[in-house]
Amino acid sequence: MNLDPEKLIVVFVIAMLVLGPKRLPEAARTMGRWLAEVRKYTSGFQNEFRDLLDEPRQHTAALRDEFNSAFAEPRKALEAGAREIQAAANSAGAEVAASPTPSLAEPAPVLPEPAPFLPQDTVGASQNAVPDDPSLN
């Protein structure tokens, strides 16, 4: 709540008229105690809520750190292997580029005929044929 000085003066004047000059100091002390209690309860609630939210964050951070430390060595090994593979591919690429290209006049290799999809004895059989079952009669 934002109280300007003008608003405070208006509240003070109204309190003076309602309570009178004798009871105003006691009412101010009581109001101060109430505000202190409210602040204490709200700060306690805020701290508990903050702790409640921080617990999953801390747990997640601990899991992330554990995961990163558990996989740090394998990750380094994979990265080193990837660099070796890349270096080998680069050197092999240079060798392939240096080798002579095959001539287009050479005949293409002949592929064998594919095997039939169905066995030979079922090729002529009807797709809708049902085998004879004596229990159905």
DRENSEGU-299030 format. One record per residue (C-alpha): y, x, z. Coordinates in Angstrom, 1 decimal, always signed. Layout:
y=Y	x=X	z=Z
...
# end
This chain:
y=+0.0	x=+0.0	z=+0.0
y=+3.4	x=+1.4	z=-1.0
y=+6.2	x=+0.6	z=+1.4
y=+9.7	x=+1.5	z=+0.4
y=+12.4	x=+2.1	z=+3.2
y=+14.0	x=-1.3	z=+2.3
y=+10.7	x=-3.1	z=+2.9
y=+10.1	x=-1.3	z=+6.2
y=+13.5	x=-2.4	z=+7.4
y=+12.8	x=-6.0	z=+6.4
y=+9.4	x=-5.9	z=+8.2
y=+11.1	x=-4.3	z=+11.3
y=+13.8	x=-7.0	z=+11.4
y=+11.2	x=-9.8	z=+11.1
y=+9.0	x=-8.3	z=+13.8
y=+12.1	x=-8.0	z=+16.0
y=+12.9	x=-11.6	z=+15.5
y=+9.4	x=-12.9	z=+16.1
y=+8.3	x=-10.6	z=+18.9
y=+11.6	x=-9.8	z=+20.6
y=+12.8	x=-6.4	z=+21.8
y=+10.5	x=-6.4	z=+24.9
y=+7.2	x=-6.9	z=+23.1
y=+7.9	x=-4.9	z=+19.9
y=+7.0	x=-1.4	z=+21.3
y=+3.7	x=-2.7	z=+22.6
y=+2.9	x=-4.5	z=+19.3
y=+3.7	x=-1.3	z=+17.4
y=+1.3	x=+0.7	z=+19.6
y=-1.4	x=-1.9	z=+19.1
y=-0.8	x=-1.9	z=+15.3
y=-1.0	x=+1.9	z=+15.3
y=-4.4	x=+1.9	z=+17.2
y=-5.7	x=-0.7	z=+14.7
y=-4.6	x=+1.4	z=+11.7
y=-6.2	x=+4.5	z=+13.3
y=-9.5	x=+2.6	z=+13.8
y=-9.4	x=+1.3	z=+10.2
y=-8.7	x=+4.8	z=+8.8
y=-11.6	x=+6.2	z=+10.9
y=-14.1	x=+3.6	z=+9.6
y=-13.0	x=+3.9	z=+6.0
y=-13.1	x=+7.7	z=+6.1
y=-16.6	x=+7.5	z=+7.7
y=-17.7	x=+5.1	z=+5.0
y=-16.2	x=+7.3	z=+2.3
y=-18.0	x=+10.4	z=+3.7
y=-21.3	x=+8.6	z=+3.8
y=-20.9	x=+7.3	z=+0.3
y=-19.9	x=+10.7	z=-1.0
y=-22.9	x=+12.2	z=+0.7
y=-25.1	x=+9.6	z=-0.8
y=-23.9	x=+10.4	z=-4.2
y=-24.0	x=+14.1	z=-3.7
y=-27.7	x=+14.1	z=-2.7
y=-29.0	x=+13.2	z=-6.2
y=-26.6	x=+15.7	z=-7.8
y=-27.8	x=+18.5	z=-5.5
y=-31.4	x=+17.5	z=-6.2
y=-30.8	x=+17.5	z=-10.0
y=-29.0	x=+20.9	z=-9.8
y=-31.9	x=+22.3	z=-7.8
y=-34.4	x=+21.0	z=-10.4
y=-32.3	x=+22.4	z=-13.3
y=-32.1	x=+25.8	z=-11.6
y=-35.9	x=+25.8	z=-10.9
y=-36.6	x=+24.8	z=-14.5
y=-34.3	x=+27.4	z=-16.0
y=-35.8	x=+30.1	z=-13.8
y=-39.4	x=+29.1	z=-14.6
y=-38.8	x=+29.2	z=-18.3
y=-36.4	x=+32.1	z=-18.5
y=-39.1	x=+34.7	z=-19.3
y=-40.9	x=+32.5	z=-21.9
y=-37.6	x=+31.7	z=-23.5
y=-36.7	x=+35.4	z=-23.8
y=-40.1	x=+36.1	z=-25.3
y=-39.7	x=+33.3	z=-27.8
y=-36.3	x=+34.4	z=-28.8
y=-37.6	x=+38.0	z=-29.2
y=-40.5	x=+36.7	z=-31.3
y=-38.1	x=+34.6	z=-33.4
y=-36.0	x=+37.7	z=-34.1
y=-39.1	x=+39.7	z=-35.1
y=-40.2	x=+36.9	z=-37.4
y=-36.8	x=+36.7	z=-39.0
y=-36.7	x=+40.4	z=-39.5
y=-40.1	x=+40.4	z=-41.0
y=-39.1	x=+37.5	z=-43.3
y=-36.0	x=+39.3	z=-44.4
y=-38.0	x=+42.5	z=-45.2
y=-40.7	x=+40.4	z=-47.0
y=-38.0	x=+38.6	z=-48.9
y=-36.7	x=+41.9	z=-50.1
y=-40.3	x=+43.0	z=-51.2
y=-40.8	x=+39.7	z=-53.0
y=-37.5	x=+40.0	z=-54.8
y=-38.6	x=+43.5	z=-55.9
y=-42.0	x=+42.4	z=-57.2
y=-42.3	x=+41.3	z=-60.9
y=-42.3	x=+37.6	z=-61.5
y=-45.3	x=+36.0	z=-63.2
y=-45.0	x=+35.2	z=-66.9
y=-44.6	x=+31.6	z=-67.9
y=-47.1	x=+32.2	z=-70.8
y=-50.0	x=+32.6	z=-68.3
y=-52.2	x=+29.4	z=-68.2
y=-52.0	x=+27.3	z=-65.0
y=-55.2	x=+27.3	z=-62.9
y=-57.5	x=+24.4	z=-63.5
y=-58.1	x=+22.2	z=-60.5
y=-61.6	x=+20.6	z=-59.9
y=-62.1	x=+16.9	z=-60.3
y=-61.6	x=+15.0	z=-57.1
y=-64.6	x=+13.4	z=-55.4
y=-65.0	x=+9.7	z=-55.8
y=-63.6	x=+7.6	z=-53.0
y=-66.7	x=+5.5	z=-52.4
y=-70.3	x=+6.6	z=-52.5
y=-72.0	x=+6.0	z=-55.8
y=-74.4	x=+3.3	z=-54.5
y=-71.5	x=+1.1	z=-53.3
y=-69.2	x=+1.4	z=-56.3
y=-70.8	x=-1.6	z=-58.2
y=-71.2	x=-3.7	z=-55.0
y=-69.0	x=-6.7	z=-54.4
y=-66.2	x=-6.2	z=-51.8
y=-66.9	x=-9.7	z=-50.4
y=-70.6	x=-9.5	z=-50.1
y=-72.0	x=-10.1	z=-46.6
y=-75.3	x=-8.6	z=-45.6
y=-78.1	x=-11.0	z=-44.9
y=-78.4	x=-11.7	z=-41.2
y=-81.4	x=-13.6	z=-40.0
y=-79.6	x=-14.8	z=-36.9
y=-77.1	x=-16.7	z=-39.0
y=-79.7	x=-18.9	z=-40.7
# end
